[in-house]
């Protein structure tokens, strides 16, 4: 995990993998953060995939 703020757009939509890369952690860590409520996510209407906004 990095101590720097990520350089992301406020209106950007990021997949779980993209979020993990930006934060410098593995994908499973991001999934844990989502389940614990540390990160908020939304679901895409057409396929149900989760995404995180900037």
PDB file of N, CA, C and O in Angstrom, chain B, residues numbered from 101:
ATOM      1  N   UNK B 101       0.841  -1.168   0.000  1.00  0.00           N
ATOM      2  CA  UNK B 101       0.000   0.000   0.000  1.00  0.00           C
ATOM      3  C   UNK B 101       0.889   1.233   0.000  1.00  0.00           C
ATOM      4  O   UNK B 101       1.936   1.263   0.647  1.00  0.00           O
ATOM      5  N   UNK B 102       0.457   2.242  -0.731  1.00  0.00           N
ATOM      6  CA  UNK B 102       1.243   3.465  -0.826  1.00  0.00           C
ATOM      7  C   UNK B 102       0.719   4.504   0.158  1.00  0.00           C
ATOM      8  O   UNK B 102      -0.428   4.434   0.597  1.00  0.00           O
ATOM      9  N   UNK B 103       1.556   5.454   0.493  1.00  0.00           N
ATOM     10  CA  UNK B 103       1.144   6.529   1.400  1.00  0.00           C
ATOM     11  C   UNK B 103       0.764   7.792   0.637  1.00  0.00           C
ATOM     12  O   UNK B 103       0.314   8.768   1.238  1.00  0.00           O
ATOM     13  N   UNK B 104       0.940   7.780  -0.675  1.00  0.00           N
ATOM     14  CA  UNK B 104       0.604   8.935  -1.501  1.00  0.00           C
ATOM     15  C   UNK B 104      -0.844   8.843  -1.962  1.00  0.00           C
ATOM     16  O   UNK B 104      -1.383   7.751  -2.142  1.00  0.00           O
ATOM     17  N   UNK B 105      -1.464   9.999  -2.151  1.00  0.00           N
ATOM     18  CA  UNK B 105      -2.811  10.006  -2.701  1.00  0.00           C
ATOM     19  C   UNK B 105      -2.753   9.595  -4.167  1.00  0.00           C
ATOM     20  O   UNK B 105      -1.866  10.037  -4.897  1.00  0.00           O
ATOM     21  N   UNK B 106      -3.686   8.754  -4.608  1.00  0.00           N
ATOM     22  CA  UNK B 106      -3.667   8.318  -6.012  1.00  0.00           C
ATOM     23  C   UNK B 106      -4.072   9.452  -6.944  1.00  0.00           C
ATOM     24  O   UNK B 106      -4.874  10.313  -6.581  1.00  0.00           O
ATOM     25  N   UNK B 107      -3.520   9.443  -8.126  1.00  0.00           N
ATOM     26  CA  UNK B 107      -3.845  10.433  -9.141  1.00  0.00           C
ATOM     27  C   UNK B 107      -4.979   9.873  -9.995  1.00  0.00           C
ATOM     28  O   UNK B 107      -4.737   9.216 -11.008  1.00  0.00           O
ATOM     29  N   UNK B 108      -6.218  10.137  -9.578  1.00  0.00           N
ATOM     30  CA  UNK B 108      -7.390   9.630 -10.286  1.00  0.00           C
ATOM     31  C   UNK B 108      -8.381  10.766 -10.516  1.00  0.00           C
ATOM     32  O   UNK B 108      -8.355  11.786  -9.827  1.00  0.00           O
ATOM     33  N   UNK B 109      -9.247  10.567 -11.493  1.00  0.00           N
ATOM     34  CA  UNK B 109     -10.295  11.557 -11.776  1.00  0.00           C
ATOM     35  C   UNK B 109     -11.464  11.333 -10.825  1.00  0.00           C
ATOM     36  O   UNK B 109     -11.838  10.193 -10.546  1.00  0.00           O
ATOM     37  N   UNK B 110     -12.034  12.420 -10.333  1.00  0.00           N
ATOM     38  CA  UNK B 110     -13.179  12.313  -9.418  1.00  0.00           C
ATOM     39  C   UNK B 110     -14.360  11.602 -10.056  1.00  0.00           C
ATOM     40  O   UNK B 110     -15.113  10.913  -9.368  1.00  0.00           O
ATOM     41  N   UNK B 111     -14.528  11.759 -11.347  1.00  0.00           N
ATOM     42  CA  UNK B 111     -15.653  11.144 -12.050  1.00  0.00           C
ATOM     43  C   UNK B 111     -15.268   9.837 -12.726  1.00  0.00           C
ATOM     44  O   UNK B 111     -16.080   9.249 -13.441  1.00  0.00           O
ATOM     45  N   UNK B 112     -14.046   9.376 -12.512  1.00  0.00           N
ATOM     46  CA  UNK B 112     -13.579   8.149 -13.149  1.00  0.00           C
ATOM     47  C   UNK B 112     -14.214   6.907 -12.550  1.00  0.00           C
ATOM     48  O   UNK B 112     -14.587   6.884 -11.377  1.00  0.00           O
ATOM     49  N   UNK B 113     -14.330   5.872 -13.377  1.00  0.00           N
ATOM     50  CA  UNK B 113     -14.821   4.571 -12.935  1.00  0.00           C
ATOM     51  C   UNK B 113     -13.694   3.572 -13.116  1.00  0.00           C
ATOM     52  O   UNK B 113     -13.130   3.446 -14.202  1.00  0.00           O
ATOM     53  N   UNK B 114     -13.371   2.865 -12.045  1.00  0.00           N
ATOM     54  CA  UNK B 114     -12.220   1.971 -12.069  1.00  0.00           C
ATOM     55  C   UNK B 114     -12.634   0.559 -11.675  1.00  0.00           C
ATOM     56  O   UNK B 114     -13.351   0.362 -10.694  1.00  0.00           O
ATOM     57  N   UNK B 115     -12.179  -0.413 -12.446  1.00  0.00           N
ATOM     58  CA  UNK B 115     -12.460  -1.812 -12.135  1.00  0.00           C
ATOM     59  C   UNK B 115     -11.692  -2.211 -10.877  1.00  0.00           C
ATOM     60  O   UNK B 115     -10.858  -1.455 -10.381  1.00  0.00           O
ATOM     61  N   UNK B 116     -11.978  -3.382 -10.379  1.00  0.00           N
ATOM     62  CA  UNK B 116     -11.300  -3.867  -9.190  1.00  0.00           C
ATOM     63  C   UNK B 116      -9.800  -4.007  -9.459  1.00  0.00           C
ATOM     64  O   UNK B 116      -8.980  -3.645  -8.615  1.00  0.00           O
ATOM     65  N   UNK B 117      -9.446  -4.525 -10.621  1.00  0.00           N
ATOM     66  CA  UNK B 117      -8.035  -4.675 -10.982  1.00  0.00           C
ATOM     67  C   UNK B 117      -7.338  -3.325 -11.117  1.00  0.00           C
ATOM     68  O   UNK B 117      -6.208  -3.159 -10.657  1.00  0.00           O
ATOM     69  N   UNK B 118      -8.002  -2.369 -11.741  1.00  0.00           N
ATOM     70  CA  UNK B 118      -7.425  -1.033 -11.882  1.00  0.00           C
ATOM     71  C   UNK B 118      -7.251  -0.383 -10.518  1.00  0.00           C
ATOM     72  O   UNK B 118      -6.240   0.274 -10.268  1.00  0.00           O
ATOM     73  N   UNK B 119      -8.225  -0.561  -9.636  1.00  0.00           N
ATOM     74  CA  UNK B 119      -8.148  -0.002  -8.286  1.00  0.00           C
ATOM     75  C   UNK B 119      -6.967  -0.593  -7.538  1.00  0.00           C
ATOM     76  O   UNK B 119      -6.244   0.123  -6.846  1.00  0.00           O
ATOM     77  N   UNK B 120      -6.771  -1.896  -7.675  1.00  0.00           N
ATOM     78  CA  UNK B 120      -5.650  -2.563  -7.006  1.00  0.00           C
ATOM     79  C   UNK B 120      -4.321  -2.015  -7.515  1.00  0.00           C
ATOM     80  O   UNK B 120      -3.404  -1.775  -6.729  1.00  0.00           O
ATOM     81  N   UNK B 121      -4.217  -1.821  -8.815  1.00  0.00           N
ATOM     82  CA  UNK B 121      -2.977  -1.296  -9.391  1.00  0.00           C
ATOM     83  C   UNK B 121      -2.704   0.128  -8.907  1.00  0.00           C
ATOM     84  O   UNK B 121      -1.566   0.469  -8.586  1.00  0.00           O
ATOM     85  N   UNK B 122      -3.741   0.952  -8.856  1.00  0.00           N
ATOM     86  CA  UNK B 122      -3.587   2.334  -8.407  1.00  0.00           C
ATOM     87  C   UNK B 122      -3.153   2.389  -6.944  1.00  0.00           C
ATOM     88  O   UNK B 122      -2.303   3.197  -6.572  1.00  0.00           O
ATOM     89  N   UNK B 123      -3.746   1.522  -6.114  1.00  0.00           N
ATOM     90  CA  UNK B 123      -3.420   1.518  -4.684  1.00  0.00           C
ATOM     91  C   UNK B 123      -2.142   0.762  -4.360  1.00  0.00           C
ATOM     92  O   UNK B 123      -1.599   0.901  -3.264  1.00  0.00           O
ATOM     93  N   UNK B 124      -1.660  -0.032  -5.297  1.00  0.00           N
ATOM     94  CA  UNK B 124      -0.429  -0.792  -5.068  1.00  0.00           C
ATOM     95  C   UNK B 124      -0.633  -2.009  -4.190  1.00  0.00           C
ATOM     96  O   UNK B 124       0.262  -2.400  -3.441  1.00  0.00           O
ATOM     97  N   UNK B 125      -1.821  -2.612  -4.282  1.00  0.00           N
ATOM     98  CA  UNK B 125      -2.127  -3.820  -3.522  1.00  0.00           C
ATOM     99  C   UNK B 125      -2.660  -4.874  -4.490  1.00  0.00           C
ATOM    100  O   UNK B 125      -2.908  -4.580  -5.659  1.00  0.00           O
ATOM    101  N   UNK B 126      -2.836  -6.106  -3.996  1.00  0.00           N
ATOM    102  CA  UNK B 126      -3.375  -7.153  -4.863  1.00  0.00           C
ATOM    103  C   UNK B 126      -4.898  -7.043  -4.937  1.00  0.00           C
ATOM    104  O   UNK B 126      -5.535  -6.384  -4.116  1.00  0.00           O
ATOM    105  N   UNK B 127      -5.449  -7.698  -5.930  1.00  0.00           N
ATOM    106  CA  UNK B 127      -6.885  -7.648  -6.183  1.00  0.00           C
ATOM    107  C   UNK B 127      -7.688  -8.178  -4.995  1.00  0.00           C
ATOM    108  O   UNK B 127      -8.752  -7.644  -4.679  1.00  0.00           O
ATOM    109  N   UNK B 128      -7.195  -9.205  -4.347  1.00  0.00           N
ATOM    110  CA  UNK B 128      -7.886  -9.797  -3.190  1.00  0.00           C
ATOM    111  C   UNK B 128      -7.964  -8.800  -2.029  1.00  0.00           C
ATOM    112  O   UNK B 128      -8.941  -8.791  -1.281  1.00  0.00           O
ATOM    113  N   UNK B 129      -6.945  -7.972  -1.884  1.00  0.00           N
ATOM    114  CA  UNK B 129      -6.979  -6.946  -0.836  1.00  0.00           C
ATOM    115  C   UNK B 129      -8.100  -5.951  -1.103  1.00  0.00           C
ATOM    116  O   UNK B 129      -8.821  -5.559  -0.186  1.00  0.00           O
ATOM    117  N   UNK B 130      -8.246  -5.544  -2.364  1.00  0.00           N
ATOM    118  CA  UNK B 130      -9.309  -4.606  -2.724  1.00  0.00           C
ATOM    119  C   UNK B 130     -10.668  -5.245  -2.453  1.00  0.00           C
ATOM    120  O   UNK B 130     -11.570  -4.572  -1.956  1.00  0.00           O
ATOM    121  N   UNK B 131     -10.833  -6.522  -2.767  1.00  0.00           N
ATOM    122  CA  UNK B 131     -12.095  -7.202  -2.498  1.00  0.00           C
ATOM    123  C   UNK B 131     -12.382  -7.228  -1.001  1.00  0.00           C
ATOM    124  O   UNK B 131     -13.535  -7.099  -0.591  1.00  0.00           O
ATOM    125  N   UNK B 132     -11.351  -7.392  -0.187  1.00  0.00           N
ATOM    126  CA  UNK B 132     -11.518  -7.329   1.259  1.00  0.00           C
ATOM    127  C   UNK B 132     -11.931  -5.948   1.722  1.00  0.00           C
ATOM    128  O   UNK B 132     -12.791  -5.814   2.593  1.00  0.00           O
ATOM    129  N   UNK B 133     -11.320  -4.908   1.142  1.00  0.00           N
ATOM    130  CA  UNK B 133     -11.682  -3.534   1.478  1.00  0.00           C
ATOM    131  C   UNK B 133     -13.143  -3.251   1.129  1.00  0.00           C
ATOM    132  O   UNK B 133     -13.844  -2.551   1.860  1.00  0.00           O
ATOM    133  N   UNK B 134     -13.590  -3.804   0.000  1.00  0.00           N
ATOM    134  CA  UNK B 134     -14.973  -3.609  -0.416  1.00  0.00           C
ATOM    135  C   UNK B 134     -15.933  -4.297   0.551  1.00  0.00           C
ATOM    136  O   UNK B 134     -16.950  -3.721   0.937  1.00  0.00           O
ATOM    137  N   UNK B 135     -15.612  -5.516   0.936  1.00  0.00           N
ATOM    138  CA  UNK B 135     -16.517  -6.259   1.820  1.00  0.00           C
ATOM    139  C   UNK B 135     -16.562  -5.661   3.228  1.00  0.00           C
ATOM    140  O   UNK B 135     -17.580  -5.766   3.913  1.00  0.00           O
ATOM    141  N   UNK B 136     -15.470  -5.039   3.659  1.00  0.00           N
ATOM    142  CA  UNK B 136     -15.437  -4.403   4.979  1.00  0.00           C
ATOM    143  C   UNK B 136     -15.983  -2.981   4.961  1.00  0.00           C
ATOM    144  O   UNK B 136     -16.170  -2.372   6.015  1.00  0.00           O
ATOM    145  N   UNK B 137     -16.239  -2.448   3.764  1.00  0.00           N
ATOM    146  CA  UNK B 137     -16.807  -1.113   3.655  1.00  0.00           C
ATOM    147  C   UNK B 137     -15.779   0.000   3.628  1.00  0.00           C
ATOM    148  O   UNK B 137     -16.143   1.173   3.717  1.00  0.00           O
ATOM    149  N   UNK B 138     -14.488  -0.341   3.506  1.00  0.00           N
ATOM    150  CA  UNK B 138     -13.446   0.689   3.433  1.00  0.00           C
ATOM    151  C   UNK B 138     -13.517   1.450   2.110  1.00  0.00           C
ATOM    152  O   UNK B 138     -13.179   2.632   2.048  1.00  0.00           O
ATOM    153  N   UNK B 139     -13.953   0.772   1.064  1.00  0.00           N
ATOM    154  CA  UNK B 139     -14.156   1.385  -0.245  1.00  0.00           C
ATOM    155  C   UNK B 139     -15.610   1.184  -0.638  1.00  0.00           C
ATOM    156  O   UNK B 139     -16.190   0.129  -0.381  1.00  0.00           O
ATOM    157  N   UNK B 140     -16.191   2.185  -1.253  1.00  0.00           N
ATOM    158  CA  UNK B 140     -17.558   2.058  -1.748  1.00  0.00           C
ATOM    159  C   UNK B 140     -17.507   1.664  -3.215  1.00  0.00           C
ATOM    160  O   UNK B 140     -16.625   2.093  -3.959  1.00  0.00           O
ATOM    161  N   UNK B 141     -18.457   0.849  -3.614  1.00  0.00           N
ATOM    162  CA  UNK B 141     -18.509   0.425  -5.008  1.00  0.00           C
ATOM    163  C   UNK B 141     -19.927   0.525  -5.543  1.00  0.00           C
ATOM    164  O   UNK B 141     -20.892   0.646  -4.788  1.00  0.00           O
ATOM    165  N   UNK B 142     -20.026   0.473  -6.849  1.00  0.00           N
ATOM    166  CA  UNK B 142     -21.292   0.466  -7.570  1.00  0.00           C
ATOM    167  C   UNK B 142     -21.263  -0.739  -8.497  1.00  0.00           C
ATOM    168  O   UNK B 142     -20.217  -1.364  -8.675  1.00  0.00           O
ATOM    169  N   UNK B 143     -22.394  -1.062  -9.079  1.00  0.00           N
ATOM    170  CA  UNK B 143     -22.451  -2.178 -10.026  1.00  0.00           C
ATOM    171  C   UNK B 143     -22.884  -1.661 -11.391  1.00  0.00           C
ATOM    172  O   UNK B 143     -23.728  -0.772 -11.503  1.00  0.00           O
ATOM    173  N   UNK B 144     -22.286  -2.239 -12.421  1.00  0.00           N
ATOM    174  CA  UNK B 144     -22.686  -1.892 -13.784  1.00  0.00           C
ATOM    175  C   UNK B 144     -24.036  -2.554 -14.068  1.00  0.00           C
ATOM    176  O   UNK B 144     -24.251  -3.717 -13.726  1.00  0.00           O
ATOM    177  N   UNK B 145     -24.920  -1.819 -14.682  1.00  0.00           N
ATOM    178  CA  UNK B 145     -26.279  -2.326 -14.921  1.00  0.00           C
ATOM    179  C   UNK B 145     -26.309  -3.507 -15.876  1.00  0.00           C
ATOM    180  O   UNK B 145     -27.056  -4.461 -15.657  1.00  0.00           O
ATOM    181  N   UNK B 146     -25.511  -3.458 -16.922  1.00  0.00           N
ATOM    182  CA  UNK B 146     -25.617  -4.475 -17.964  1.00  0.00           C
ATOM    183  C   UNK B 146     -24.947  -5.800 -17.617  1.00  0.00           C
ATOM    184  O   UNK B 146     -25.318  -6.833 -18.174  1.00  0.00           O
ATOM    185  N   UNK B 147     -23.954  -5.797 -16.697  1.00  0.00           N
ATOM    186  CA  UNK B 147     -23.295  -7.072 -16.398  1.00  0.00           C
ATOM    187  C   UNK B 147     -23.093  -7.333 -14.901  1.00  0.00           C
ATOM    188  O   UNK B 147     -22.650  -8.418 -14.523  1.00  0.00           O
ATOM    189  N   UNK B 148     -23.407  -6.369 -14.056  1.00  0.00           N
ATOM    190  CA  UNK B 148     -23.300  -6.580 -12.615  1.00  0.00           C
ATOM    191  C   UNK B 148     -21.902  -6.470 -12.050  1.00  0.00           C
ATOM    192  O   UNK B 148     -21.709  -6.682 -10.853  1.00  0.00           O
ATOM    193  N   UNK B 149     -20.910  -6.142 -12.884  1.00  0.00           N
ATOM    194  CA  UNK B 149     -19.537  -6.000 -12.403  1.00  0.00           C
ATOM    195  C   UNK B 149     -19.433  -4.814 -11.458  1.00  0.00           C
ATOM    196  O   UNK B 149     -20.120  -3.808 -11.636  1.00  0.00           O
ATOM    197  N   UNK B 150     -18.586  -4.933 -10.469  1.00  0.00           N
ATOM    198  CA  UNK B 150     -18.367  -3.847  -9.526  1.00  0.00           C
ATOM    199  C   UNK B 150     -17.342  -2.855 -10.073  1.00  0.00           C
ATOM    200  O   UNK B 150     -16.421  -3.232 -10.798  1.00  0.00           O
ATOM    201  N   UNK B 151     -17.516  -1.582  -9.713  1.00  0.00           N
ATOM    202  CA  UNK B 151     -16.519  -0.576 -10.030  1.00  0.00           C
ATOM    203  C   UNK B 151     -16.454   0.430  -8.907  1.00  0.00           C
ATOM    204  O   UNK B 151     -17.409   0.614  -8.154  1.00  0.00           O
ATOM    205  N   UNK B 152     -15.319   1.074  -8.809  1.00  0.00           N
ATOM    206  CA  UNK B 152     -15.059   2.073  -7.767  1.00  0.00           C
ATOM    207  C   UNK B 152     -14.929   3.416  -8.461  1.00  0.00           C
ATOM    208  O   UNK B 152     -14.293   3.516  -9.511  1.00  0.00           O
ATOM    209  N   UNK B 153     -15.525   4.446  -7.885  1.00  0.00           N
ATOM    210  CA  UNK B 153     -15.400   5.775  -8.482  1.00  0.00           C
ATOM    211  C   UNK B 153     -14.247   6.516  -7.817  1.00  0.00           C
ATOM    212  O   UNK B 153     -13.847   6.204  -6.695  1.00  0.00           O
ATOM    213  N   UNK B 154     -13.723   7.505  -8.538  1.00  0.00           N
ATOM    214  CA  UNK B 154     -12.579   8.272  -8.065  1.00  0.00           C
ATOM    215  C   UNK B 154     -12.893   9.052  -6.852  1.00  0.00           C
ATOM    216  O   UNK B 154     -12.029   9.755  -6.328  1.00  0.00           O
TER     217      UNK B 154
END
